[in-house]
Amino acid sequence: MADAAWTEDQRAAVAFVGESLAPFFLQDPRLGTAGPSFEAMAGLDAQAASREWPFVDAQDALACLLQMQEGLANGVDDDLMWEYRRLFVGPGHKAAPPWGSVYTDREQVIFGLTTLDLRRWMRERGIERRGDANDPEDHIGLMLELMAWIAANRPADLDDYLQNHLLTWAPHFLAYMEKETTHPFYKGLARLACASLEGMRDSRGLDVVEPRFYR
């Protein structure tokens, strides 16, 4: 784990990544409240944004952003909505369940050890959970939101959170999501989120120990 404290600029960059990407994982494109996020992504100057996107090489960021914009060429259409639901919601089989314990628990269930370990970690630090109390804390969108909050409010806990809770499974999930999705928006989202998190890991020199994955 890195010894130096996060700088203010680094913390702002982490918060930006979490706040920018979390809505796309948390909100149904039609029924949720992420409409402004989708509109902003569709109208983004991808060239300029790629040069400013933190923790990711500009060319890699550009490729991801352009892929996301390709998927928004027709706005928030039926294909986008149904792909979100197919990946994350169901009903029935979810192509890429967004909870860590589905990948790290032998039984591939929600509210597994990954969830319970994060819940305990948050409770010990007096951090209140975000989102619906019925949704496991290790939902990728909730964890990106929490990452942004920790960067802004509890920077001393950020390395620990990344190293021992988010980075243990998120890159695996995002690679799985990229493979499973058929939609360019969600392919680009998976790639950009993964590159951003791995860039944070590398910039801090975090030694992440991956668990065994069952999916």
Secondary structure, 3 states (H helix, E strand, C coil): CCCCCCCHHHHHHHHHHHHHHHHHHHCCCCCCCCHHHHHHHHCCCHHHHHHHCCCCCHHHHHHHHHHHHHHCCCCCCHHHHHHHHHHHHCCCCCCCCCEHHHHHCCCCCCCCHHHHHHHHHHHHCCCCCCCCCCCCCCEHHHHHHHHHHHHHHCHHHHHHHHHHHHCCCHHHHHHHHHHHCCCHHHHHHHHHHHHHHHHHHHHHCCCCCCCCCCC
